């Protein structure tokens, strides 16, 4: 089946379409993860709010927004099948404006990252490269249902968390911070897999081998939920080992709530995946902040 992008009747993009292109709804995970990193660093936030806020803006509207623009540009033919009303296939962002916006925001990301010092700039470079590696040929890691969600999970949760801690410390975070951030990033692989359910038809037609396409919605949902659950189970065990049992108990309660939500998801994964992303994921990210406060206590004691 041949799909064409909508005819370009405009010369310049609509302002509202440009905002839609960078998808504000997607900014929350990296913003939250950066804040978790700042909290987990153990550094008092009171004297560092400018760096915290600048980092949150960088992680969310700028880098994440850039990644969304790059993805929509590289996915414009897939979106013409899945969501033809999106800014680029609908023609509300005409010509090559989608590409220009993504490139301009890449430069802006690096400029803001530079203001956060060497750790912030280095992390920004990694984030920008990851965004283009995910979407753009010839790498285009989103074609893989394993590598694509893994890269996004690391970029959305692990990298901002690490950066938030490193910027405030002006040094590499301690091992406990890194391992908890990594576990939540690995668990986010499941969240990203569930996000792929909305693009099943277009992914099939354009060779994107997401787990829902390759394995089917039922198996993909079970893998996604197992990934999220196992990552959090290890977090709970580590929090107990680190000497923060009450924080571990709180994360365990949130995990039980997620498992209850997963039982509904399994009834019809394709139907309930968006619902789970709006409910069960809230429990997941709440556990992230609880874990950050647990780590903060360790930093203060240490």
Buried (B, 14 or more C-beta within 10 A) or exposed (E): EEBEBBEEEBEEBBEEBBEBBBBEEBBBBBBBBBBBBBBBBBBEBEEBEEBBEBBBBBBBBBBBBBBBBBBBBBBBBBBBBBBBEBBBBBBBBBBEBBBBBBBEBBEBBBEBBEBBEEBBBBBBBBBBEBBBBBBBEEBBBBBBBBBBBBBBBBBBBBBBBBBBBBBBBEEEBBEBBBBBBBBBBBBBBBBBBBBBBBBBEBBBBBEBBBBBBBBEBEEBBBBBBEBBBBBBBBBBEBBBEBEBBEBBBBBBEBBEBBBEBBEBBEEEBBEBBEEBBEBBBBBBBBBBBBBBBBBBBBBEEE
